[in-house]
Amino acid sequence: MHDPTDPVGKLLFTALAMVAEFEADLARMRTREGHEGRQGQGQAARQAAEAEP
């Protein structure tokens, strides 16, 4: 385990935080795209999509 107060520890924790933030941004982007894609669908298409496993 690295000490988060020394330079190497700060670098490692910063890099991990960067990757975590990137992953969260990707998830938000995919969610937004999914919502935008479904807005154009009618009620029947939406219900059919929800019924699929």
ModelCIF file with pLDDT and N, C-alpha, C, O atoms, coordinates in Angstrom:
data_MODEL
#
_entry.id   MODEL 
#
_entity.id                         1 
_entity.type                       polymer 
_entity.pdbx_number_of_molecules   1 
#
_entity_poly.entity_id                      1 
_entity_poly.type                           'polypeptide(L)' 
_entity_poly.nstd_linkage                   no 
_entity_poly.nstd_monomer                   no 
_entity_poly.pdbx_seq_one_letter_code       MHDPTDPVGKLLFTALAMVAEFEADLARMRTREGHEGRQGQGQAARQAAEAEP 
_entity_poly.pdbx_seq_one_letter_code_can   MHDPTDPVGKLLFTALAMVAEFEADLARMRTREGHEGRQGQGQAARQAAEAEP 
_entity_poly.pdbx_strand_id                 A 
#
loop_
_entity_poly_seq.entity_id 
_entity_poly_seq.num 
_entity_poly_seq.mon_id 
_entity_poly_seq.hetero 
1 1  MET n 
1 2  HIS n 
1 3  ASP n 
1 4  PRO n 
1 5  THR n 
1 6  ASP n 
1 7  PRO n 
1 8  VAL n 
1 9  GLY n 
1 10 LYS n 
1 11 LEU n 
1 12 LEU n 
1 13 PHE n 
1 14 THR n 
1 15 ALA n 
1 16 LEU n 
1 17 ALA n 
1 18 MET n 
1 19 VAL n 
1 20 ALA n 
1 21 GLU n 
1 22 PHE n 
1 23 GLU n 
1 24 ALA n 
1 25 ASP n 
1 26 LEU n 
1 27 ALA n 
1 28 ARG n 
1 29 MET n 
1 30 ARG n 
1 31 THR n 
1 32 ARG n 
1 33 GLU n 
1 34 GLY n 
1 35 HIS n 
1 36 GLU n 
1 37 GLY n 
1 38 ARG n 
1 39 GLN n 
1 40 GLY n 
1 41 GLN n 
1 42 GLY n 
1 43 GLN n 
1 44 ALA n 
1 45 ALA n 
1 46 ARG n 
1 47 GLN n 
1 48 ALA n 
1 49 ALA n 
1 50 GLU n 
1 51 ALA n 
1 52 GLU n 
1 53 PRO n 
#
_struct_asym.id          A 
_struct_asym.entity_id   1 
#
loop_
_ma_qa_metric.id 
_ma_qa_metric.mode 
_ma_qa_metric.name 
_ma_qa_metric.software_group_id 
_ma_qa_metric.type 
1 global pLDDT . pLDDT 
2 local  pLDDT . pLDDT 
#
_ma_qa_metric_global.metric_id      1 
_ma_qa_metric_global.metric_value   84.45 
_ma_qa_metric_global.model_id       1 
_ma_qa_metric_global.ordinal_id     1 
#
loop_
_ma_qa_metric_local.label_asym_id 
_ma_qa_metric_local.label_comp_id 
_ma_qa_metric_local.label_seq_id 
_ma_qa_metric_local.metric_id 
_ma_qa_metric_local.metric_value 
_ma_qa_metric_local.model_id 
_ma_qa_metric_local.ordinal_id 
A MET 1  2 71.00 1 1  
A HIS 2  2 79.00 1 2  
A ASP 3  2 87.00 1 3  
A PRO 4  2 84.00 1 4  
A THR 5  2 91.00 1 5  
A ASP 6  2 93.00 1 6  
A PRO 7  2 94.00 1 7  
A VAL 8  2 93.00 1 8  
A GLY 9  2 93.00 1 9  
A LYS 10 2 94.00 1 10 
A LEU 11 2 94.00 1 11 
A LEU 12 2 94.00 1 12 
A PHE 13 2 94.00 1 13 
A THR 14 2 95.00 1 14 
A ALA 15 2 96.00 1 15 
A LEU 16 2 95.00 1 16 
A ALA 17 2 96.00 1 17 
A MET 18 2 97.00 1 18 
A VAL 19 2 98.00 1 19 
A ALA 20 2 97.00 1 20 
A GLU 21 2 98.00 1 21 
A PHE 22 2 97.00 1 22 
A GLU 23 2 97.00 1 23 
A ALA 24 2 97.00 1 24 
A ASP 25 2 97.00 1 25 
A LEU 26 2 96.00 1 26 
A ALA 27 2 96.00 1 27 
A ARG 28 2 95.00 1 28 
A MET 29 2 94.00 1 29 
A ARG 30 2 93.00 1 30 
A THR 31 2 92.00 1 31 
A ARG 32 2 90.00 1 32 
A GLU 33 2 88.00 1 33 
A GLY 34 2 85.00 1 34 
A HIS 35 2 82.00 1 35 
A GLU 36 2 80.00 1 36 
A GLY 37 2 75.00 1 37 
A ARG 38 2 73.00 1 38 
A GLN 39 2 71.00 1 39 
A GLY 40 2 65.00 1 40 
A GLN 41 2 64.00 1 41 
A GLY 42 2 63.00 1 42 
A GLN 43 2 64.00 1 43 
A ALA 44 2 66.00 1 44 
A ALA 45 2 66.00 1 45 
A ARG 46 2 64.00 1 46 
A GLN 47 2 70.00 1 47 
A ALA 48 2 71.00 1 48 
A ALA 49 2 70.00 1 49 
A GLU 50 2 75.00 1 50 
A ALA 51 2 76.00 1 51 
A GLU 52 2 68.00 1 52 
A PRO 53 2 63.00 1 53 
#
loop_
_atom_site.group_PDB 
_atom_site.id 
_atom_site.type_symbol 
_atom_site.label_atom_id 
_atom_site.label_alt_id 
_atom_site.label_comp_id 
_atom_site.label_asym_id 
_atom_site.label_entity_id 
_atom_site.label_seq_id 
_atom_site.pdbx_PDB_ins_code 
_atom_site.Cartn_x 
_atom_site.Cartn_y 
_atom_site.Cartn_z 
_atom_site.occupancy 
_atom_site.B_iso_or_equiv 
_atom_site.pdbx_formal_charge 
_atom_site.auth_seq_id 
_atom_site.auth_comp_id 
_atom_site.auth_asym_id 
_atom_site.auth_atom_id 
_atom_site.pdbx_PDB_model_num 
ATOM 1   N N  . MET A 1 1  ? 0.859   -1.173  0.000   1.00 71.00 ? 1  MET A N  1 
ATOM 2   C CA . MET A 1 1  ? 0.000   0.000   0.000   1.00 71.00 ? 1  MET A CA 1 
ATOM 3   C C  . MET A 1 1  ? 0.902   1.232   0.000   1.00 71.00 ? 1  MET A C  1 
ATOM 4   O O  . MET A 1 1  ? 1.900   1.297   0.718   1.00 71.00 ? 1  MET A O  1 
ATOM 5   N N  . HIS A 1 2  ? 0.530   2.185   -0.809  1.00 79.00 ? 2  HIS A N  1 
ATOM 6   C CA . HIS A 1 2  ? 1.300   3.423   -0.875  1.00 79.00 ? 2  HIS A CA 1 
ATOM 7   C C  . HIS A 1 2  ? 0.659   4.492   -0.003  1.00 79.00 ? 2  HIS A C  1 
ATOM 8   O O  . HIS A 1 2  ? -0.561  4.568   0.142   1.00 79.00 ? 2  HIS A O  1 
ATOM 9   N N  . ASP A 1 3  ? 1.517   5.301   0.562   1.00 87.00 ? 3  ASP A N  1 
ATOM 10  C CA . ASP A 1 3  ? 1.061   6.422   1.387   1.00 87.00 ? 3  ASP A CA 1 
ATOM 11  C C  . ASP A 1 3  ? 0.557   7.527   0.466   1.00 87.00 ? 3  ASP A C  1 
ATOM 12  O O  . ASP A 1 3  ? 1.309   7.984   -0.395  1.00 87.00 ? 3  ASP A O  1 
ATOM 13  N N  . PRO A 1 4  ? -0.688  7.973   0.614   1.00 84.00 ? 4  PRO A N  1 
ATOM 14  C CA . PRO A 1 4  ? -1.219  9.000   -0.282  1.00 84.00 ? 4  PRO A CA 1 
ATOM 15  C C  . PRO A 1 4  ? -0.608  10.382  -0.078  1.00 84.00 ? 4  PRO A C  1 
ATOM 16  O O  . PRO A 1 4  ? -0.925  11.316  -0.814  1.00 84.00 ? 4  PRO A O  1 
ATOM 17  N N  . THR A 1 5  ? 0.268   10.516  0.920   1.00 91.00 ? 5  THR A N  1 
ATOM 18  C CA . THR A 1 5  ? 0.892   11.815  1.136   1.00 91.00 ? 5  THR A CA 1 
ATOM 19  C C  . THR A 1 5  ? 2.264   11.924  0.485   1.00 91.00 ? 5  THR A C  1 
ATOM 20  O O  . THR A 1 5  ? 2.805   13.026  0.386   1.00 91.00 ? 5  THR A O  1 
ATOM 21  N N  . ASP A 1 6  ? 2.849   10.794  0.033   1.00 93.00 ? 6  ASP A N  1 
ATOM 22  C CA . ASP A 1 6  ? 4.143   10.898  -0.640  1.00 93.00 ? 6  ASP A CA 1 
ATOM 23  C C  . ASP A 1 6  ? 3.913   11.056  -2.152  1.00 93.00 ? 6  ASP A C  1 
ATOM 24  O O  . ASP A 1 6  ? 2.814   10.771  -2.630  1.00 93.00 ? 6  ASP A O  1 
ATOM 25  N N  . PRO A 1 7  ? 4.907   11.495  -2.902  1.00 94.00 ? 7  PRO A N  1 
ATOM 26  C CA . PRO A 1 7  ? 4.721   11.781  -4.330  1.00 94.00 ? 7  PRO A CA 1 
ATOM 27  C C  . PRO A 1 7  ? 4.232   10.588  -5.149  1.00 94.00 ? 7  PRO A C  1 
ATOM 28  O O  . PRO A 1 7  ? 3.371   10.750  -6.014  1.00 94.00 ? 7  PRO A O  1 
ATOM 29  N N  . VAL A 1 8  ? 4.763   9.399   -4.894  1.00 93.00 ? 8  VAL A N  1 
ATOM 30  C CA . VAL A 1 8  ? 4.335   8.220   -5.656  1.00 93.00 ? 8  VAL A CA 1 
ATOM 31  C C  . VAL A 1 8  ? 2.887   7.877   -5.312  1.00 93.00 ? 8  VAL A C  1 
ATOM 32  O O  . VAL A 1 8  ? 2.103   7.547   -6.202  1.00 93.00 ? 8  VAL A O  1 
ATOM 33  N N  . GLY A 1 9  ? 2.532   7.949   -4.057  1.00 93.00 ? 9  GLY A N  1 
ATOM 34  C CA . GLY A 1 9  ? 1.158   7.686   -3.642  1.00 93.00 ? 9  GLY A CA 1 
ATOM 35  C C  . GLY A 1 9  ? 0.187   8.677   -4.258  1.00 93.00 ? 9  GLY A C  1 
ATOM 36  O O  . GLY A 1 9  ? -0.894  8.295   -4.708  1.00 93.00 ? 9  GLY A O  1 
ATOM 37  N N  . LYS A 1 10 ? 0.572   9.963   -4.279  1.00 94.00 ? 10 LYS A N  1 
ATOM 38  C CA . LYS A 1 10 ? -0.276  10.979  -4.903  1.00 94.00 ? 10 LYS A CA 1 
ATOM 39  C C  . LYS A 1 10 ? -0.472  10.679  -6.380  1.00 94.00 ? 10 LYS A C  1 
ATOM 40  O O  . LYS A 1 10 ? -1.581  10.808  -6.900  1.00 94.00 ? 10 LYS A O  1 
ATOM 41  N N  . LEU A 1 11 ? 0.600   10.280  -7.060  1.00 94.00 ? 11 LEU A N  1 
ATOM 42  C CA . LEU A 1 11 ? 0.509   9.953   -8.478  1.00 94.00 ? 11 LEU A CA 1 
ATOM 43  C C  . LEU A 1 11 ? -0.435  8.780   -8.703  1.00 94.00 ? 11 LEU A C  1 
ATOM 44  O O  . LEU A 1 11 ? -1.292  8.838   -9.584  1.00 94.00 ? 11 LEU A O  1 
ATOM 45  N N  . LEU A 1 12 ? -0.291  7.723   -7.925  1.00 94.00 ? 12 LEU A N  1 
ATOM 46  C CA . LEU A 1 12 ? -1.134  6.543   -8.096  1.00 94.00 ? 12 LEU A CA 1 
ATOM 47  C C  . LEU A 1 12 ? -2.601  6.844   -7.820  1.00 94.00 ? 12 LEU A C  1 
ATOM 48  O O  . LEU A 1 12 ? -3.473  6.438   -8.589  1.00 94.00 ? 12 LEU A O  1 
ATOM 49  N N  . PHE A 1 13 ? -2.877  7.549   -6.736  1.00 94.00 ? 13 PHE A N  1 
ATOM 50  C CA . PHE A 1 13 ? -4.261  7.864   -6.408  1.00 94.00 ? 13 PHE A CA 1 
ATOM 51  C C  . PHE A 1 13 ? -4.875  8.814   -7.431  1.00 94.00 ? 13 PHE A C  1 
ATOM 52  O O  . PHE A 1 13 ? -6.056  8.692   -7.755  1.00 94.00 ? 13 PHE A O  1 
ATOM 53  N N  . THR A 1 14 ? -4.094  9.751   -7.939  1.00 95.00 ? 14 THR A N  1 
ATOM 54  C CA . THR A 1 14 ? -4.588  10.666  -8.964  1.00 95.00 ? 14 THR A CA 1 
ATOM 55  C C  . THR A 1 14 ? -4.907  9.912   -10.247 1.00 95.00 ? 14 THR A C  1 
ATOM 56  O O  . THR A 1 14 ? -5.934  10.165  -10.877 1.00 95.00 ? 14 THR A O  1 
ATOM 57  N N  . ALA A 1 15 ? -4.034  8.989   -10.638 1.00 96.00 ? 15 ALA A N  1 
ATOM 58  C CA . ALA A 1 15 ? -4.273  8.197   -11.851 1.00 96.00 ? 15 ALA A CA 1 
ATOM 59  C C  . ALA A 1 15 ? -5.525  7.334   -11.691 1.00 96.00 ? 15 ALA A C  1 
ATOM 60  O O  . ALA A 1 15 ? -6.326  7.231   -12.620 1.00 96.00 ? 15 ALA A O  1 
ATOM 61  N N  . LEU A 1 16 ? -5.697  6.720   -10.532 1.00 95.00 ? 16 LEU A N  1 
ATOM 62  C CA . LEU A 1 16 ? -6.893  5.909   -10.296 1.00 95.00 ? 16 LEU A CA 1 
ATOM 63  C C  . LEU A 1 16 ? -8.159  6.761   -10.307 1.00 95.00 ? 16 LEU A C  1 
ATOM 64  O O  . LEU A 1 16 ? -9.186  6.346   -10.845 1.00 95.00 ? 16 LEU A O  1 
ATOM 65  N N  . ALA A 1 17 ? -8.086  7.937   -9.720  1.00 96.00 ? 17 ALA A N  1 
ATOM 66  C CA . ALA A 1 17 ? -9.244  8.839   -9.721  1.00 96.00 ? 17 ALA A CA 1 
ATOM 67  C C  . ALA A 1 17 ? -9.582  9.285   -11.136 1.00 96.00 ? 17 ALA A C  1 
ATOM 68  O O  . ALA A 1 17 ? -10.754 9.422   -11.487 1.00 96.00 ? 17 ALA A O  1 
ATOM 69  N N  . MET A 1 18 ? -8.549  9.513   -11.950 1.00 97.00 ? 18 MET A N  1 
ATOM 70  C CA . MET A 1 18 ? -8.749  9.911   -13.338 1.00 97.00 ? 18 MET A CA 1 
ATOM 71  C C  . MET A 1 18 ? -9.490  8.815   -14.115 1.00 97.00 ? 18 MET A C  1 
ATOM 72  O O  . MET A 1 18 ? -10.432 9.100   -14.853 1.00 97.00 ? 18 MET A O  1 
ATOM 73  N N  . VAL A 1 19 ? -9.064  7.586   -13.945 1.00 98.00 ? 19 VAL A N  1 
ATOM 74  C CA . VAL A 1 19 ? -9.698  6.462   -14.638 1.00 98.00 ? 19 VAL A CA 1 
ATOM 75  C C  . VAL A 1 19 ? -11.141 6.294   -14.152 1.00 98.00 ? 19 VAL A C  1 
ATOM 76  O O  . VAL A 1 19 ? -12.040 6.052   -14.957 1.00 98.00 ? 19 VAL A O  1 
ATOM 77  N N  . ALA A 1 20 ? -11.364 6.419   -12.859 1.00 97.00 ? 20 ALA A N  1 
ATOM 78  C CA . ALA A 1 20 ? -12.725 6.283   -12.316 1.00 97.00 ? 20 ALA A CA 1 
ATOM 79  C C  . ALA A 1 20 ? -13.637 7.383   -12.858 1.00 97.00 ? 20 ALA A C  1 
ATOM 80  O O  . ALA A 1 20 ? -14.789 7.117   -13.202 1.00 97.00 ? 20 ALA A O  1 
ATOM 81  N N  . GLU A 1 21 ? -13.137 8.600   -12.937 1.00 98.00 ? 21 GLU A N  1 
ATOM 82  C CA . GLU A 1 21 ? -13.941 9.697   -13.467 1.00 98.00 ? 21 GLU A CA 1 
ATOM 83  C C  . GLU A 1 21 ? -14.246 9.478   -14.950 1.00 98.00 ? 21 GLU A C  1 
ATOM 84  O O  . GLU A 1 21 ? -15.354 9.761   -15.406 1.00 98.00 ? 21 GLU A O  1 
ATOM 85  N N  . PHE A 1 22 ? -13.274 8.982   -15.692 1.00 97.00 ? 22 PHE A N  1 
ATOM 86  C CA . PHE A 1 22 ? -13.465 8.683   -17.112 1.00 97.00 ? 22 PHE A CA 1 
ATOM 87  C C  . PHE A 1 22 ? -14.554 7.628   -17.291 1.00 97.00 ? 22 PHE A C  1 
ATOM 88  O O  . PHE A 1 22 ? -15.426 7.777   -18.147 1.00 97.00 ? 22 PHE A O  1 
ATOM 89  N N  . GLU A 1 23 ? -14.507 6.569   -16.493 1.00 97.00 ? 23 GLU A N  1 
ATOM 90  C CA . GLU A 1 23 ? -15.518 5.516   -16.573 1.00 97.00 ? 23 GLU A CA 1 
ATOM 91  C C  . GLU A 1 23 ? -16.904 6.055   -16.229 1.00 97.00 ? 23 GLU A C  1 
ATOM 92  O O  . GLU A 1 23 ? -17.887 5.690   -16.874 1.00 97.00 ? 23 GLU A O  1 
ATOM 93  N N  . ALA A 1 24 ? -16.991 6.912   -15.226 1.00 97.00 ? 24 ALA A N  1 
ATOM 94  C CA . ALA A 1 24 ? -18.281 7.499   -14.855 1.00 97.00 ? 24 ALA A CA 1 
ATOM 95  C C  . ALA A 1 24 ? -18.807 8.379   -15.987 1.00 97.00 ? 24 ALA A C  1 
ATOM 96  O O  . ALA A 1 24 ? -20.005 8.364   -16.272 1.00 97.00 ? 24 ALA A O  1 
ATOM 97  N N  . ASP A 1 25 ? -17.936 9.139   -16.629 1.00 97.00 ? 25 ASP A N  1 
ATOM 98  C CA . ASP A 1 25 ? -18.344 9.968   -17.764 1.00 97.00 ? 25 ASP A CA 1 
ATOM 99  C C  . ASP A 1 25 ? -18.856 9.110   -18.915 1.00 97.00 ? 25 ASP A C  1 
ATOM 100 O O  . ASP A 1 25 ? -19.850 9.458   -19.554 1.00 97.00 ? 25 ASP A O  1 
ATOM 101 N N  . LEU A 1 26 ? -18.187 7.992   -19.184 1.00 96.00 ? 26 LEU A N  1 
ATOM 102 C CA . LEU A 1 26 ? -18.641 7.093   -20.245 1.00 96.00 ? 26 LEU A CA 1 
ATOM 103 C C  . LEU A 1 26 ? -20.031 6.528   -19.925 1.00 96.00 ? 26 LEU A C  1 
ATOM 104 O O  . LEU A 1 26 ? -20.889 6.448   -20.805 1.00 96.00 ? 26 LEU A O  1 
ATOM 105 N N  . ALA A 1 27 ? -20.244 6.145   -18.689 1.00 96.00 ? 27 ALA A N  1 
ATOM 106 C CA . ALA A 1 27 ? -21.542 5.597   -18.283 1.00 96.00 ? 27 ALA A CA 1 
ATOM 107 C C  . ALA A 1 27 ? -22.635 6.649   -18.442 1.00 96.00 ? 27 ALA A C  1 
ATOM 108 O O  . ALA A 1 27 ? -23.725 6.343   -18.924 1.00 96.00 ? 27 ALA A O  1 
ATOM 109 N N  . ARG A 1 28 ? -22.349 7.889   -18.038 1.00 95.00 ? 28 ARG A N  1 
ATOM 110 C CA . ARG A 1 28 ? -23.333 8.962   -18.198 1.00 95.00 ? 28 ARG A CA 1 
ATOM 111 C C  . ARG A 1 28 ? -23.639 9.209   -19.668 1.00 95.00 ? 28 ARG A C  1 
ATOM 112 O O  . ARG A 1 28 ? -24.795 9.415   -20.039 1.00 95.00 ? 28 ARG A O  1 
ATOM 113 N N  . MET A 1 29 ? -22.601 9.190   -20.510 1.00 94.00 ? 29 MET A N  1 
ATOM 114 C CA . MET A 1 29 ? -22.778 9.414   -21.937 1.00 94.00 ? 29 MET A CA 1 
ATOM 115 C C  . MET A 1 29 ? -23.650 8.312   -22.550 1.00 94.00 ? 29 MET A C  1 
ATOM 116 O O  . MET A 1 29 ? -24.561 8.599   -23.326 1.00 94.00 ? 29 MET A O  1 
ATOM 117 N N  . ARG A 1 30 ? -23.365 7.049   -22.198 1.00 93.00 ? 30 ARG A N  1 
ATOM 118 C CA . ARG A 1 30 ? -24.150 5.935   -22.732 1.00 93.00 ? 30 ARG A CA 1 
ATOM 119 C C  . ARG A 1 30 ? -25.608 6.020   -22.273 1.00 93.00 ? 30 ARG A C  1 
ATOM 120 O O  . ARG A 1 30 ? -26.526 5.753   -23.048 1.00 93.00 ? 30 ARG A O  1 
ATOM 121 N N  . THR A 1 31 ? -25.811 6.391   -21.017 1.00 92.00 ? 31 THR A N  1 
ATOM 122 C CA . THR A 1 31 ? -27.167 6.524   -20.491 1.00 92.00 ? 31 THR A CA 1 
ATOM 123 C C  . THR A 1 31 ? -27.916 7.624   -21.234 1.00 92.00 ? 31 THR A C  1 
ATOM 124 O O  . THR A 1 31 ? -29.069 7.440   -21.625 1.00 92.00 ? 31 THR A O  1 
ATOM 125 N N  . ARG A 1 32 ? -27.267 8.756   -21.427 1.00 90.00 ? 32 ARG A N  1 
ATOM 126 C CA . ARG A 1 32 ? -27.887 9.877   -22.140 1.00 90.00 ? 32 ARG A CA 1 
ATOM 127 C C  . ARG A 1 32 ? -28.234 9.468   -23.571 1.00 90.00 ? 32 ARG A C  1 
ATOM 128 O O  . ARG A 1 32 ? -29.325 9.773   -24.054 1.00 90.00 ? 32 ARG A O  1 
ATOM 129 N N  . GLU A 1 33 ? -27.313 8.780   -24.252 1.00 88.00 ? 33 GLU A N  1 
ATOM 130 C CA . GLU A 1 33 ? -27.567 8.339   -25.619 1.00 88.00 ? 33 GLU A CA 1 
ATOM 131 C C  . GLU A 1 33 ? -28.725 7.352   -25.662 1.00 88.00 ? 33 GLU A C  1 
ATOM 132 O O  . GLU A 1 33 ? -29.541 7.390   -26.582 1.00 88.00 ? 33 GLU A O  1 
ATOM 133 N N  . GLY A 1 34 ? -28.799 6.479   -24.682 1.00 85.00 ? 34 GLY A N  1 
ATOM 134 C CA . GLY A 1 34 ? -29.899 5.526   -24.629 1.00 85.00 ? 34 GLY A CA 1 
ATOM 135 C C  . GLY A 1 34 ? -31.239 6.207   -24.448 1.00 85.00 ? 34 GLY A C  1 
ATOM 136 O O  . GLY A 1 34 ? -32.223 5.821   -25.081 1.00 85.00 ? 34 GLY A O  1 
ATOM 137 N N  . HIS A 1 35 ? -31.290 7.219   -23.589 1.00 82.00 ? 35 HIS A N  1 
ATOM 138 C CA . HIS A 1 35 ? -32.531 7.960   -23.375 1.00 82.00 ? 35 HIS A CA 1 
ATOM 139 C C  . HIS A 1 35 ? -32.921 8.728   -24.632 1.00 82.00 ? 35 HIS A C  1 
ATOM 140 O O  . HIS A 1 35 ? -34.095 8.763   -25.001 1.00 82.00 ? 35 HIS A O  1 
ATOM 141 N N  . GLU A 1 36 ? -31.949 9.336   -25.285 1.00 80.00 ? 36 GLU A N  1 
ATOM 142 C CA . GLU A 1 36 ? -32.235 10.097  -26.500 1.00 80.00 ? 36 GLU A CA 1 
ATOM 143 C C  . GLU A 1 36 ? -32.721 9.174   -27.612 1.00 80.00 ? 36 GLU A C  1 
ATOM 144 O O  . GLU A 1 36 ? -33.597 9.550   -28.391 1.00 80.00 ? 36 GLU A O  1 
ATOM 145 N N  . GLY A 1 37 ? -32.164 7.981   -27.689 1.00 75.00 ? 37 GLY A N  1 
ATOM 146 C CA . GLY A 1 37 ? -32.579 7.030   -28.708 1.00 75.00 ? 37 GLY A CA 1 
ATOM 147 C C  . GLY A 1 37 ? -33.992 6.528   -28.509 1.00 75.00 ? 37 GLY A C  1 
ATOM 148 O O  . GLY A 1 37 ? -34.697 6.228   -29.472 1.00 75.00 ? 37 GLY A O  1 
ATOM 149 N N  . ARG A 1 38 ? -34.405 6.438   -27.253 1.00 73.00 ? 38 ARG A N  1 
ATOM 150 C CA . ARG A 1 38 ? -35.747 5.924   -26.953 1.00 73.00 ? 38 ARG A CA 1 
ATOM 151 C C  . ARG A 1 38 ? -36.808 6.999   -27.065 1.00 73.00 ? 38 ARG A C  1 
ATOM 152 O O  . ARG A 1 38 ? -37.992 6.672   -27.159 1.00 73.00 ? 38 ARG A O  1 
ATOM 153 N N  . GLN A 1 39 ? -36.432 8.272   -27.060 1.00 71.00 ? 39 GLN A N  1 
ATOM 154 C CA . GLN A 1 39 ? -37.430 9.330   -27.128 1.00 71.00 ? 39 GLN A CA 1 
ATOM 155 C C  . GLN A 1 39 ? -38.208 9.288   -28.441 1.00 71.00 ? 39 GLN A C  1 
ATOM 156 O O  . GLN A 1 39 ? -39.382 9.657   -28.470 1.00 71.00 ? 39 GLN A O  1 
ATOM 157 N N  . GLY A 1 40 ? -37.578 8.847   -29.519 1.00 65.00 ? 40 GLY A N  1 
ATOM 158 C CA . GLY A 1 40 ? -38.242 8.802   -30.804 1.00 65.00 ? 40 GLY A CA 1 
ATOM 159 C C  . GLY A 1 40 ? -39.126 7.588   -30.985 1.00 65.00 ? 40 GLY A C  1 
ATOM 160 O O  . GLY A 1 40 ? -39.875 7.510   -31.959 1.00 65.00 ? 40 GLY A O  1 
ATOM 161 N N  . GLN A 1 41 ? -39.057 6.640   -30.069 1.00 64.00 ? 41 GLN A N  1 
ATOM 162 C CA . GLN A 1 41 ? -39.850 5.417   -30.194 1.00 64.00 ? 41 GLN A CA 1 
ATOM 163 C C  . GLN A 1 41 ? -41.274 5.649   -29.698 1.00 64.00 ? 41 GLN A C  1 
ATOM 164 O O  . GLN A 1 41 ? -41.519 6.449   -28.795 1.00 64.00 ? 41 GLN A O  1 
ATOM 165 N N  . GLY A 1 42 ? -42.189 4.937   -30.309 1.00 63.00 ? 42 GLY A N  1 
ATOM 166 C CA . GLY A 1 42 ? -43.572 4.988   -29.854 1.00 63.00 ? 42 GLY A CA 1 
ATOM 167 C C  . GLY A 1 42 ? -43.765 4.104   -28.638 1.00 63.00 ? 42 GLY A C  1 
ATOM 168 O O  . GLY A 1 42 ? -42.850 3.389   -28.230 1.00 63.00 ? 42 GLY A O  1 
ATOM 169 N N  . GLN A 1 43 ? -44.943 4.152   -28.066 1.00 64.00 ? 43 GLN A N  1 
ATOM 170 C CA . GLN A 1 43 ? -45.234 3.375   -26.858 1.00 64.00 ? 43 GLN A CA 1 
ATOM 171 C C  . GLN A 1 43 ? -45.106 1.875   -27.109 1.00 64.00 ? 43 GLN A C  1 
ATOM 172 O O  . GLN A 1 43 ? -44.580 1.157   -26.259 1.00 64.00 ? 43 GLN A O  1 
ATOM 173 N N  . ALA A 1 44 ? -45.575 1.387   -28.260 1.00 66.00 ? 44 ALA A N  1 
ATOM 174 C CA . ALA A 1 44 ? -45.513 -0.047  -28.545 1.00 66.00 ? 44 ALA A CA 1 
ATOM 175 C C  . ALA A 1 44 ? -44.069 -0.521  -28.651 1.00 66.00 ? 44 ALA A C  1 
ATOM 176 O O  . ALA A 1 44 ? -43.725 -1.580  -28.126 1.00 66.00 ? 44 ALA A O  1 
ATOM 177 N N  . ALA A 1 45 ? -43.219 0.255   -29.326 1.00 66.00 ? 45 ALA A N  1 
ATOM 178 C CA . ALA A 1 45 ? -41.810 -0.124  -29.473 1.00 66.00 ? 45 ALA A CA 1 
ATOM 179 C C  . ALA A 1 45 ? -41.107 -0.100  -28.123 1.00 66.00 ? 45 ALA A C  1 
ATOM 180 O O  . ALA A 1 45 ? -40.250 -0.942  -27.853 1.00 66.00 ? 45 ALA A O  1 
ATOM 181 N N  . ARG A 1 46 ? -41.459 0.849   -27.286 1.00 64.00 ? 46 ARG A N  1 
ATOM 182 C CA . ARG A 1 46 ? -40.851 0.952   -25.961 1.00 64.00 ? 46 ARG A CA 1 
ATOM 183 C C  . ARG A 1 46 ? -41.229 -0.252  -25.103 1.00 64.00 ? 46 ARG A C  1 
ATOM 184 O O  . ARG A 1 46 ? -40.383 -0.808  -24.404 1.00 64.00 ? 46 ARG A O  1 
ATOM 185 N N  . GLN A 1 47 ? -42.504 -0.655  -25.156 1.00 70.00 ? 47 GLN A N  1 
ATOM 186 C CA . GLN A 1 47 ? -42.938 -1.805  -24.384 1.00 70.00 ? 47 GLN A CA 1 
ATOM 187 C C  . GLN A 1 47 ? -42.279 -3.095  -24.898 1.00 70.00 ? 47 GLN A C  1 
ATOM 188 O O  . GLN A 1 47 ? -41.931 -3.971  -24.106 1.00 70.00 ? 47 GLN A O  1 
ATOM 189 N N  . ALA A 1 48 ? -42.110 -3.211  -26.203 1.00 71.00 ? 48 ALA A N  1 
ATOM 190 C CA . ALA A 1 48 ? -41.462 -4.394  -26.766 1.00 71.00 ? 48 ALA A CA 1 
ATOM 191 C C  . ALA A 1 48 ? -40.002 -4.452  -26.326 1.00 71.00 ? 48 ALA A C  1 
ATOM 192 O O  . ALA A 1 48 ? -39.487 -5.530  -26.028 1.00 71.00 ? 48 ALA A O  1 
ATOM 193 N N  . ALA A 1 49 ? -39.333 -3.303  -26.283 1.00 70.00 ? 49 ALA A N  1 
ATOM 194 C CA . ALA A 1 49 ? -37.929 -3.260  -25.869 1.00 70.00 ? 49 ALA A CA 1 
ATOM 195 C C  . ALA A 1 49 ? -37.795 -3.642  -24.405 1.00 70.00 ? 49 ALA A C  1 
ATOM 196 O O  . ALA A 1 49 ? -36.838 -4.317  -24.026 1.00 70.00 ? 49 ALA A O  1 
ATOM 197 N N  . GLU A 1 50 ? -38.736 -3.223  -23.587 1.00 75.00 ? 50 GLU A N  1 
ATOM 198 C CA . GLU A 1 50 ? -38.682 -3.530  -22.154 1.00 75.00 ? 50 GLU A CA 1 
ATOM 199 C C  . GLU A 1 50 ? -38.974 -5.013  -21.899 1.00 75.00 ? 50 GLU A C  1 
ATOM 200 O O  . GLU A 1 50 ? -38.497 -5.578  -20.914 1.00 75.00 ? 50 GLU A O  1 
ATOM 201 N N  . ALA A 1 51 ? -39.747 -5.637  -22.776 1.00 76.00 ? 51 ALA A N  1 
ATOM 202 C CA . ALA A 1 51 ? -40.113 -7.034  -22.583 1.00 76.00 ? 51 ALA A CA 1 
ATOM 203 C C  . ALA A 1 51 ? -38.977 -7.983  -22.969 1.00 76.00 ? 51 ALA A C  1 
ATOM 204 O O  . ALA A 1 51 ? -38.967 -9.141  -22.550 1.00 76.00 ? 51 ALA A O  1 
ATOM 205 N N  . GLU A 1 52 ? -38.017 -7.497  -23.767 1.00 68.00 ? 52 GLU A N  1 
ATOM 206 C CA . GLU A 1 52 ? -36.901 -8.350  -24.191 1.00 68.00 ? 52 GLU A CA 1 
ATOM 207 C C  . GLU A 1 52 ? -35.970 -8.627  -23.009 1.00 68.00 ? 52 GLU A C  1 
ATOM 208 O O  . GLU A 1 52 ? -35.748 -7.744  -22.179 1.00 68.00 ? 52 GLU A O  1 
ATOM 209 N N  . PRO A 1 53 ? -35.424 -9.844  -22.924 1.00 63.00 ? 53 PRO A N  1 
ATOM 210 C CA . PRO A 1 53 ? -34.530 -10.183 -21.798 1.00 63.00 ? 53 PRO A CA 1 
ATOM 211 C C  . PRO A 1 53 ? -33.188 -9.531  -21.928 1.00 63.00 ? 53 PRO A C  1 
ATOM 212 O O  . PRO A 1 53 ? -32.327 -9.715  -21.068 1.00 63.00 ? 53 PRO A O  1 
#
